[in-house]
C-alpha cells in the first residue's frame, strides 16, 4: 500500500463509519488505508470532546500544511 493523503471524501466516509461504530480495521480496508493511518487521523484530528468531525480534521490539516510551508523558508 503506497502512501497518500486522506481525501476530503475519505474523511467524510471515515466520520460516518466511526459514528456507526465500525471497527477501525474494517474502515481501513474499506478506505484502502493502513489501520494506523485511520487511528492517527481519529486521534490527532478530532474535536475537543474526542469526537471525529471531518470538517475539524480538514481545518487542522490545512493549518498544519500552512505551518509547514512557512517553516520551509527559514
VMD Tcl script that draws the C-alpha trace (Angstrom):
set ca {
  {0.00 0.00 0.00}
  {1.61 3.28 -1.08}
  {1.34 6.47 0.95}
  {-1.33 9.01 0.01}
  {-3.10 11.71 1.96}
  {-6.64 11.15 3.14}
  {-9.02 12.93 0.78}
  {-12.00 15.07 1.73}
  {-14.36 12.30 0.60}
  {-12.48 9.71 2.67}
  {-12.67 11.99 5.73}
  {-16.44 12.22 5.30}
  {-16.70 8.44 4.92}
  {-14.47 7.97 7.97}
  {-16.70 10.21 10.07}
  {-19.83 8.26 9.07}
  {-18.19 4.88 9.66}
  {-16.83 5.91 13.07}
  {-20.24 7.20 14.07}
  {-21.72 3.83 13.02}
  {-19.14 2.15 15.32}
  {-17.48 0.18 12.50}
  {-14.16 -1.35 13.58}
  {-11.10 0.67 12.57}
  {-9.62 -2.41 10.90}
  {-12.70 -2.70 8.67}
  {-12.68 1.04 7.96}
  {-9.05 0.78 6.85}
  {-9.95 -1.97 4.40}
  {-12.92 -0.02 3.03}
  {-10.84 3.14 2.53}
  {-7.78 1.21 1.31}
  {-5.61 2.73 4.06}
  {-3.43 1.23 6.76}
  {-5.17 0.81 10.11}
  {-2.59 3.04 11.80}
  {-3.48 5.84 9.36}
  {-7.09 5.57 10.49}
  {-6.00 5.52 14.14}
  {-3.81 8.63 13.71}
  {-6.49 10.52 11.82}
  {-9.01 9.65 14.53}
  {-6.81 10.61 17.48}
  {-4.98 13.67 16.15}
  {-7.78 15.34 14.25}
  {-10.84 15.26 16.45}
  {-12.81 17.86 18.35}
  {-12.08 18.75 21.94}
  {-14.74 16.28 23.08}
  {-12.80 13.48 21.28}
  {-15.44 13.03 18.56}
  {-14.13 12.84 14.99}
  {-15.52 15.52 12.69}
  {-14.44 15.67 9.03}
  {-14.70 19.48 8.94}
  {-12.50 19.86 12.00}
  {-10.00 17.36 10.56}
  {-9.83 19.32 7.30}
  {-9.24 22.59 9.18}
  {-6.46 21.04 11.28}
  {-4.82 19.56 8.17}
  {-4.98 22.89 6.35}
  {-3.45 24.73 9.32}
  {-0.67 22.14 9.62}
  {0.18 22.47 5.93}
  {0.32 26.25 6.19}
  {2.65 25.97 9.21}
  {4.83 23.54 7.25}
  {5.10 25.86 4.26}
  {6.02 28.81 6.50}
  {8.67 26.71 8.21}
  {10.40 25.88 4.91}
  {11.51 29.47 4.38}
  {13.78 29.52 7.44}
}
mol new
graphics top color blue
foreach p $ca { graphics top sphere $p radius 0.5 }
foreach p [lrange $ca 0 end-1] q [lrange $ca 1 end] { graphics top cylinder $p $q radius 0.2 }
display resetview
